[in-house]
Amino acid sequence: MPKKSLKDTNPYLKDPELGKALLYQSVSSSTAVEGVLTKYPKLSKATIKKLKAAISVNEPSASYE
């Protein structure tokens, strides 16, 4: 049985725009821990809304602004 990638199995990564936003969020927070500041392109309002909804499912009290 061939293995499926995380992109194929994770419902949040199936939407390309949301997947990219989640990747940016992950890289940004990981590099900030190391003291590296990163800049990424601005996200659309719709993508920000999707990102907040995806994050709030797993961490209802988290704030990433």
Secondary structure, DSSP 8 states (H G I E B T S, - for coil): -----HHHH-GGGSSHHHHHHHHHHHHHHHHHHTT---------HHHHHHHHHHHHHH-TT----
